[in-house]
Amino acid sequence: MHKWLENFAYKTVLSWWIFALAGLLALGIALITVSFQSWKAATKNPVESLRYE
């Protein structure tokens, strides 16, 4: 694969830390989103939810 990629005019270097950073960023966004939704559900008054069902 390395020999095949050498034939291209434009080259870029992909390091392992780019994928690690993207994974950590996605994990952080997911954790913040889930935490916010859990906090919002935990602090909501259950009577208001039951009133509409």
PDB file of N, CA, C and O in Angstrom, chain B, residues numbered from 101:
ATOM      1  N   MET B 101       0.826  -1.185   0.000  1.00  0.00           N
ATOM      2  CA  MET B 101       0.000   0.000   0.000  1.00  0.00           C
ATOM      3  C   MET B 101       0.871   1.249   0.000  1.00  0.00           C
ATOM      4  O   MET B 101       0.537   2.247  -0.638  1.00  0.00           O
ATOM      5  N   HIS B 102       1.981   1.189   0.715  1.00  0.00           N
ATOM      6  CA  HIS B 102       2.879   2.344   0.764  1.00  0.00           C
ATOM      7  C   HIS B 102       3.416   2.679  -0.628  1.00  0.00           C
ATOM      8  O   HIS B 102       3.513   3.854  -0.982  1.00  0.00           O
ATOM      9  N   LYS B 103       3.768   1.656  -1.427  1.00  0.00           N
ATOM     10  CA  LYS B 103       4.265   1.894  -2.789  1.00  0.00           C
ATOM     11  C   LYS B 103       3.172   2.493  -3.675  1.00  0.00           C
ATOM     12  O   LYS B 103       3.455   3.345  -4.517  1.00  0.00           O
ATOM     13  N   TRP B 104       1.937   2.055  -3.490  1.00  0.00           N
ATOM     14  CA  TRP B 104       0.833   2.595  -4.287  1.00  0.00           C
ATOM     15  C   TRP B 104       0.597   4.067  -3.952  1.00  0.00           C
ATOM     16  O   TRP B 104       0.325   4.874  -4.841  1.00  0.00           O
ATOM     17  N   LEU B 105       0.703   4.412  -2.672  1.00  0.00           N
ATOM     18  CA  LEU B 105       0.486   5.799  -2.268  1.00  0.00           C
ATOM     19  C   LEU B 105       1.621   6.714  -2.695  1.00  0.00           C
ATOM     20  O   LEU B 105       1.417   7.924  -2.799  1.00  0.00           O
ATOM     21  N   GLU B 106       2.818   6.174  -2.948  1.00  0.00           N
ATOM     22  CA  GLU B 106       3.940   7.003  -3.391  1.00  0.00           C
ATOM     23  C   GLU B 106       3.720   7.580  -4.779  1.00  0.00           C
ATOM     24  O   GLU B 106       4.363   8.571  -5.125  1.00  0.00           O
ATOM     25  N   ASN B 107       2.845   7.008  -5.584  1.00  0.00           N
ATOM     26  CA  ASN B 107       2.606   7.473  -6.949  1.00  0.00           C
ATOM     27  C   ASN B 107       1.741   8.726  -7.013  1.00  0.00           C
ATOM     28  O   ASN B 107       1.649   9.343  -8.074  1.00  0.00           O
ATOM     29  N   PHE B 108       1.118   9.113  -5.939  1.00  0.00           N
ATOM     30  CA  PHE B 108       0.264  10.300  -5.950  1.00  0.00           C
ATOM     31  C   PHE B 108       1.102  11.570  -5.827  1.00  0.00           C
ATOM     32  O   PHE B 108       2.143  11.575  -5.171  1.00  0.00           O
ATOM     33  N   ALA B 109       0.644  12.635  -6.457  1.00  0.00           N
ATOM     34  CA  ALA B 109       1.387  13.898  -6.445  1.00  0.00           C
ATOM     35  C   ALA B 109       1.269  14.593  -5.090  1.00  0.00           C
ATOM     36  O   ALA B 109       2.235  15.186  -4.610  1.00  0.00           O
ATOM     37  N   TYR B 110       0.109  14.523  -4.482  1.00  0.00           N
ATOM     38  CA  TYR B 110      -0.105  15.186  -3.198  1.00  0.00           C
ATOM     39  C   TYR B 110      -0.082  14.144  -2.090  1.00  0.00           C
ATOM     40  O   TYR B 110      -0.769  13.125  -2.159  1.00  0.00           O
ATOM     41  N   LYS B 111       0.713  14.418  -1.079  1.00  0.00           N
ATOM     42  CA  LYS B 111       0.858  13.467   0.022  1.00  0.00           C
ATOM     43  C   LYS B 111       0.528  14.155   1.339  1.00  0.00           C
ATOM     44  O   LYS B 111       0.731  15.359   1.500  1.00  0.00           O
ATOM     45  N   THR B 112       0.026  13.383   2.255  1.00  0.00           N
ATOM     46  CA  THR B 112      -0.247  13.881   3.602  1.00  0.00           C
ATOM     47  C   THR B 112       0.142  12.803   4.606  1.00  0.00           C
ATOM     48  O   THR B 112       0.144  11.612   4.294  1.00  0.00           O
ATOM     49  N   VAL B 113       0.462  13.234   5.786  1.00  0.00           N
ATOM     50  CA  VAL B 113       0.860  12.306   6.827  1.00  0.00           C
ATOM     51  C   VAL B 113      -0.268  12.206   7.842  1.00  0.00           C
ATOM     52  O   VAL B 113      -0.734  13.216   8.370  1.00  0.00           O
ATOM     53  N   LEU B 114      -0.702  10.983   8.108  1.00  0.00           N
ATOM     54  CA  LEU B 114      -1.734  10.753   9.113  1.00  0.00           C
ATOM     55  C   LEU B 114      -1.088  10.057  10.293  1.00  0.00           C
ATOM     56  O   LEU B 114      -0.605   8.930  10.180  1.00  0.00           O
ATOM     57  N   SER B 115      -1.087  10.727  11.405  1.00  0.00           N
ATOM     58  CA  SER B 115      -0.513  10.150  12.613  1.00  0.00           C
ATOM     59  C   SER B 115      -1.603   9.489  13.443  1.00  0.00           C
ATOM     60  O   SER B 115      -2.792   9.727  13.232  1.00  0.00           O
ATOM     61  N   TRP B 116      -1.183   8.659  14.386  1.00  0.00           N
ATOM     62  CA  TRP B 116      -2.143   7.956  15.234  1.00  0.00           C
ATOM     63  C   TRP B 116      -2.860   8.909  16.171  1.00  0.00           C
ATOM     64  O   TRP B 116      -4.000   8.651  16.555  1.00  0.00           O
ATOM     65  N   TRP B 117      -2.203  10.024  16.554  1.00  0.00           N
ATOM     66  CA  TRP B 117      -2.800  10.912  17.527  1.00  0.00           C
ATOM     67  C   TRP B 117      -4.002  11.666  16.939  1.00  0.00           C
ATOM     68  O   TRP B 117      -4.858  12.131  17.692  1.00  0.00           O
ATOM     69  N   ILE B 118      -4.078  11.792  15.631  1.00  0.00           N
ATOM     70  CA  ILE B 118      -5.238  12.446  15.010  1.00  0.00           C
ATOM     71  C   ILE B 118      -6.496  11.612  15.262  1.00  0.00           C
ATOM     72  O   ILE B 118      -7.552  12.151  15.593  1.00  0.00           O
ATOM     73  N   PHE B 119      -6.371  10.297  15.101  1.00  0.00           N
ATOM     74  CA  PHE B 119      -7.519   9.415  15.332  1.00  0.00           C
ATOM     75  C   PHE B 119      -7.856   9.341  16.821  1.00  0.00           C
ATOM     76  O   PHE B 119      -9.028   9.274  17.192  1.00  0.00           O
ATOM     77  N   ALA B 120      -6.834   9.353  17.666  1.00  0.00           N
ATOM     78  CA  ALA B 120      -7.069   9.335  19.113  1.00  0.00           C
ATOM     79  C   ALA B 120      -7.769  10.620  19.550  1.00  0.00           C
ATOM     80  O   ALA B 120      -8.689  10.580  20.367  1.00  0.00           O
ATOM     81  N   LEU B 121      -7.339  11.750  19.014  1.00  0.00           N
ATOM     82  CA  LEU B 121      -7.963  13.029  19.356  1.00  0.00           C
ATOM     83  C   LEU B 121      -9.417  13.077  18.891  1.00  0.00           C
ATOM     84  O   LEU B 121     -10.284  13.564  19.616  1.00  0.00           O
ATOM     85  N   ALA B 122      -9.687  12.573  17.687  1.00  0.00           N
ATOM     86  CA  ALA B 122     -11.062  12.548  17.178  1.00  0.00           C
ATOM     87  C   ALA B 122     -11.943  11.642  18.037  1.00  0.00           C
ATOM     88  O   ALA B 122     -13.096  11.975  18.308  1.00  0.00           O
ATOM     89  N   GLY B 123     -11.408  10.509  18.461  1.00  0.00           N
ATOM     90  CA  GLY B 123     -12.165   9.605  19.318  1.00  0.00           C
ATOM     91  C   GLY B 123     -12.457  10.209  20.678  1.00  0.00           C
ATOM     92  O   GLY B 123     -13.568  10.092  21.194  1.00  0.00           O
ATOM     93  N   LEU B 124     -11.454  10.856  21.256  1.00  0.00           N
ATOM     94  CA  LEU B 124     -11.665  11.504  22.559  1.00  0.00           C
ATOM     95  C   LEU B 124     -12.644  12.667  22.458  1.00  0.00           C
ATOM     96  O   LEU B 124     -13.449  12.887  23.362  1.00  0.00           O
ATOM     97  N   LEU B 125     -12.576  13.400  21.372  1.00  0.00           N
ATOM     98  CA  LEU B 125     -13.508  14.509  21.177  1.00  0.00           C
ATOM     99  C   LEU B 125     -14.943  13.995  21.029  1.00  0.00           C
ATOM    100  O   LEU B 125     -15.866  14.567  21.607  1.00  0.00           O
ATOM    101  N   ALA B 126     -15.132  12.932  20.266  1.00  0.00           N
ATOM    102  CA  ALA B 126     -16.470  12.348  20.114  1.00  0.00           C
ATOM    103  C   ALA B 126     -16.975  11.784  21.433  1.00  0.00           C
ATOM    104  O   ALA B 126     -18.151  11.930  21.764  1.00  0.00           O
ATOM    105  N   LEU B 127     -16.089  11.141  22.186  1.00  0.00           N
ATOM    106  CA  LEU B 127     -16.470  10.611  23.492  1.00  0.00           C
ATOM    107  C   LEU B 127     -16.837  11.732  24.460  1.00  0.00           C
ATOM    108  O   LEU B 127     -17.787  11.596  25.231  1.00  0.00           O
ATOM    109  N   GLY B 128     -16.098  12.828  24.429  1.00  0.00           N
ATOM    110  CA  GLY B 128     -16.392  13.981  25.287  1.00  0.00           C
ATOM    111  C   GLY B 128     -17.729  14.609  24.960  1.00  0.00           C
ATOM    112  O   GLY B 128     -18.501  14.942  25.859  1.00  0.00           O
ATOM    113  N   ILE B 129     -18.008  14.773  23.670  1.00  0.00           N
ATOM    114  CA  ILE B 129     -19.292  15.363  23.262  1.00  0.00           C
ATOM    115  C   ILE B 129     -20.447  14.454  23.683  1.00  0.00           C
ATOM    116  O   ILE B 129     -21.475  14.937  24.158  1.00  0.00           O
ATOM    117  N   ALA B 130     -20.281  13.140  23.511  1.00  0.00           N
ATOM    118  CA  ALA B 130     -21.327  12.202  23.917  1.00  0.00           C
ATOM    119  C   ALA B 130     -21.535  12.236  25.430  1.00  0.00           C
ATOM    120  O   ALA B 130     -22.672  12.211  25.899  1.00  0.00           O
ATOM    121  N   LEU B 131     -20.457  12.292  26.184  1.00  0.00           N
ATOM    122  CA  LEU B 131     -20.564  12.331  27.648  1.00  0.00           C
ATOM    123  C   LEU B 131     -21.250  13.606  28.119  1.00  0.00           C
ATOM    124  O   LEU B 131     -22.091  13.557  29.018  1.00  0.00           O
ATOM    125  N   ILE B 132     -20.911  14.731  27.535  1.00  0.00           N
ATOM    126  CA  ILE B 132     -21.549  15.997  27.905  1.00  0.00           C
ATOM    127  C   ILE B 132     -23.035  15.968  27.559  1.00  0.00           C
ATOM    128  O   ILE B 132     -23.863  16.422  28.349  1.00  0.00           O
ATOM    129  N   THR B 133     -23.378  15.438  26.388  1.00  0.00           N
ATOM    130  CA  THR B 133     -24.778  15.377  25.966  1.00  0.00           C
ATOM    131  C   THR B 133     -25.608  14.483  26.885  1.00  0.00           C
ATOM    132  O   THR B 133     -26.698  14.865  27.310  1.00  0.00           O
ATOM    133  N   VAL B 134     -25.093  13.301  27.186  1.00  0.00           N
ATOM    134  CA  VAL B 134     -25.820  12.373  28.052  1.00  0.00           C
ATOM    135  C   VAL B 134     -25.932  12.936  29.463  1.00  0.00           C
ATOM    136  O   VAL B 134     -26.980  12.806  30.095  1.00  0.00           O
ATOM    137  N   SER B 135     -24.875  13.555  29.962  1.00  0.00           N
ATOM    138  CA  SER B 135     -24.916  14.143  31.301  1.00  0.00           C
ATOM    139  C   SER B 135     -25.939  15.267  31.382  1.00  0.00           C
ATOM    140  O   SER B 135     -26.675  15.368  32.364  1.00  0.00           O
ATOM    141  N   PHE B 136     -25.991  16.107  30.362  1.00  0.00           N
ATOM    142  CA  PHE B 136     -26.943  17.209  30.360  1.00  0.00           C
ATOM    143  C   PHE B 136     -28.381  16.701  30.328  1.00  0.00           C
ATOM    144  O   PHE B 136     -29.237  17.196  31.061  1.00  0.00           O
ATOM    145  N   GLN B 137     -28.644  15.704  29.468  1.00  0.00           N
ATOM    146  CA  GLN B 137     -29.997  15.161  29.386  1.00  0.00           C
ATOM    147  C   GLN B 137     -30.388  14.450  30.682  1.00  0.00           C
ATOM    148  O   GLN B 137     -31.543  14.527  31.102  1.00  0.00           O
ATOM    149  N   SER B 138     -29.449  13.764  31.316  1.00  0.00           N
ATOM    150  CA  SER B 138     -29.733  13.096  32.594  1.00  0.00           C
ATOM    151  C   SER B 138     -30.014  14.112  33.686  1.00  0.00           C
ATOM    152  O   SER B 138     -30.943  13.940  34.475  1.00  0.00           O
ATOM    153  N   TRP B 139     -29.221  15.163  33.733  1.00  0.00           N
ATOM    154  CA  TRP B 139     -29.431  16.214  34.739  1.00  0.00           C
ATOM    155  C   TRP B 139     -30.783  16.888  34.527  1.00  0.00           C
ATOM    156  O   TRP B 139     -31.500  17.166  35.487  1.00  0.00           O
ATOM    157  N   LYS B 140     -31.127  17.150  33.268  1.00  0.00           N
ATOM    158  CA  LYS B 140     -32.405  17.790  32.974  1.00  0.00           C
ATOM    159  C   LYS B 140     -33.577  16.899  33.395  1.00  0.00           C
ATOM    160  O   LYS B 140     -34.570  17.391  33.930  1.00  0.00           O
ATOM    161  N   ALA B 141     -33.462  15.595  33.156  1.00  0.00           N
ATOM    162  CA  ALA B 141     -34.534  14.674  33.539  1.00  0.00           C
ATOM    163  C   ALA B 141     -34.602  14.499  35.047  1.00  0.00           C
ATOM    164  O   ALA B 141     -35.692  14.336  35.596  1.00  0.00           O
ATOM    165  N   ALA B 142     -33.466  14.527  35.728  1.00  0.00           N
ATOM    166  CA  ALA B 142     -33.450  14.320  37.178  1.00  0.00           C
ATOM    167  C   ALA B 142     -33.988  15.521  37.933  1.00  0.00           C
ATOM    168  O   ALA B 142     -34.558  15.363  39.012  1.00  0.00           O
ATOM    169  N   THR B 143     -33.821  16.703  37.398  1.00  0.00           N
ATOM    170  CA  THR B 143     -34.264  17.903  38.108  1.00  0.00           C
ATOM    171  C   THR B 143     -35.685  18.325  37.738  1.00  0.00           C
ATOM    172  O   THR B 143     -36.226  19.261  38.328  1.00  0.00           O
ATOM    173  N   LYS B 144     -36.290  17.643  36.769  1.00  0.00           N
ATOM    174  CA  LYS B 144     -37.641  17.997  36.360  1.00  0.00           C
ATOM    175  C   LYS B 144     -38.653  17.441  37.361  1.00  0.00           C
ATOM    176  O   LYS B 144     -38.462  16.359  37.916  1.00  0.00           O
ATOM    177  N   ASN B 145     -39.693  18.170  37.577  1.00  0.00           N
ATOM    178  CA  ASN B 145     -40.757  17.755  38.486  1.00  0.00           C
ATOM    179  C   ASN B 145     -41.564  16.628  37.828  1.00  0.00           C
ATOM    180  O   ASN B 145     -42.099  16.824  36.737  1.00  0.00           O
ATOM    181  N   PRO B 146     -41.663  15.458  38.462  1.00  0.00           N
ATOM    182  CA  PRO B 146     -42.388  14.342  37.836  1.00  0.00           C
ATOM    183  C   PRO B 146     -43.881  14.604  37.682  1.00  0.00           C
ATOM    184  O   PRO B 146     -44.524  13.995  36.828  1.00  0.00           O
ATOM    185  N   VAL B 147     -44.431  15.476  38.471  1.00  0.00           N
ATOM    186  CA  VAL B 147     -45.862  15.781  38.363  1.00  0.00           C
ATOM    187  C   VAL B 147     -46.159  16.433  37.022  1.00  0.00           C
ATOM    188  O   VAL B 147     -47.206  16.176  36.429  1.00  0.00           O
ATOM    189  N   GLU B 148     -45.262  17.265  36.541  1.00  0.00           N
ATOM    190  CA  GLU B 148     -45.482  17.925  35.243  1.00  0.00           C
ATOM    191  C   GLU B 148     -45.458  16.911  34.107  1.00  0.00           C
ATOM    192  O   GLU B 148     -46.199  17.063  33.136  1.00  0.00           O
ATOM    193  N   SER B 149     -44.634  15.895  34.206  1.00  0.00           N
ATOM    194  CA  SER B 149     -44.587  14.865  33.160  1.00  0.00           C
ATOM    195  C   SER B 149     -45.848  14.016  33.183  1.00  0.00           C
ATOM    196  O   SER B 149     -46.372  13.674  32.123  1.00  0.00           O
ATOM    197  N   LEU B 150     -46.344  13.670  34.353  1.00  0.00           N
ATOM    198  CA  LEU B 150     -47.529  12.834  34.457  1.00  0.00           C
ATOM    199  C   LEU B 150     -48.797  13.570  34.054  1.00  0.00           C
ATOM    200  O   LEU B 150     -49.781  12.941  33.666  1.00  0.00           O
ATOM    201  N   ARG B 151     -48.785  14.865  34.141  1.00  0.00           N
ATOM    202  CA  ARG B 151     -49.963  15.659  33.828  1.00  0.00           C
ATOM    203  C   ARG B 151     -50.319  15.541  32.343  1.00  0.00           C
ATOM    204  O   ARG B 151     -51.493  15.638  31.985  1.00  0.00           O
ATOM    205  N   TYR B 152     -49.333  15.334  31.483  1.00  0.00           N
ATOM    206  CA  TYR B 152     -49.571  15.293  30.035  1.00  0.00           C
ATOM    207  C   TYR B 152     -49.753  13.890  29.501  1.00  0.00           C
ATOM    208  O   TYR B 152     -50.000  13.731  28.306  1.00  0.00           O
ATOM    209  N   GLU B 153     -49.644  12.874  30.320  1.00  0.00           N
ATOM    210  CA  GLU B 153     -49.802  11.495  29.827  1.00  0.00           C
ATOM    211  C   GLU B 153     -51.217  10.993  29.997  1.00  0.00           C
ATOM    212  O   GLU B 153     -51.516   9.855  29.633  1.00  0.00           O
TER     213      GLU B 153
END
